[in-house]
């Protein structure tokens, strides 16, 4: 085999190894989100009301956890009287599934504008912080919505067994294996600053540890390919001698 032909084959092997490493990095998305219609049955002070609202849940990596933002694209329930600015305070639960279990509470600010009487109430974006208790794929599904206004409480419960709005591949700190329970992620006022980009593109999601692991695997594939090239080079040199 001529030296020129050998050099071409060596270059081809190196290219294949590099491409294999890149393919590993591109495989298996770390997060998946979709807008899900949720049918609510609301127990209000003046009786039962029903409403359907598309819900989406987005996430952004935040330290050892994830900041989740839950958004309603349509209003739910209504009030027989006008709700003045700051009169309505919402909160909700998000059900955890898959590798974790329990619920996460998300909260947000009171209404920034007055809500006219007999008008569907537009819930502001609610947020909270989820800290993984287990490693694996965790799903997040809309739970109970609670609206407090003018000394009354309205509770809206999903009735259509909605699908998860978000799934994440997560890694627990220290590789813990304990299951999540009630309040499996932290929420409430500590993570209650609401987002305002419900119509924006999905923010960056997914654990950094997974990316590091995939990068390491890709590097291993690349080194294996390089080792093969060096072995062939040495064999060719020995043969020529």
Phi, psi and omega in degrees: 000130182292156180298324181294317178296319180298317180299321179297317180294321179297317179296322179295318178298317180297321179295318179299319180296318180295318180295322179297319178297319179295321180297322179297318181295329183274351185281158171052091177299144184276344182213152176217129180227148176206154178280129185237131176286129180241125176270117182257139169247113188255123174271107183250166179297343181247017177124186183271135175231152178236154179199155176239130178223134172291133181239136169230151180233123180246163182220150174224132179299133181219099182061234179275359182230203182222133173273119180258139176236123182253129185234140175255127182269348176224159180285158178228154179053192178189170180236140179288348177232159179294139175258112181292168179305129179081005184276342186244127180239116181260156170205164181204166174247150175239126181276133177265143179215181181078237183287344181234172180210171181106202180224156175238133178267131176241141183226171180197182183284163174291167182300135183274345178225157178296144180250116182299157178297146177057035178240135177308132183279119177276115181279134177290162177299136180246145183219161178194169182250128178256126176247118184301136173261337180225155175269141180140196180270123180244137179252153182230121186234141180302133178247219185280134175258132179239130180238121178251127182206134176052041177078008179244163178232128175247129181246122181248120183246132176297137181244356185252017180048061186298155176285164175298142175271343183208142170227141183227141168271112186242160176233122179289146178300127180073010179068029182301154182236009181285143183284153177283151177232193177309127184073036181303336172237155180279145180211213178077207188296333181297333179233038189263359178292120188274148175276165180230023185241044185298338180263002184279173179294157181299125179295172178300130179225164175105144183289139178292328181300324180295320180296320178297317180297316180294322179297320178297317179296318179298320179295324178297317178299317181296317179295323178298318179296319180295321179298321178297320179296315180297322180296317179295323179297314181295320180296320181294320180296318179298318180297322182291325177293000000 
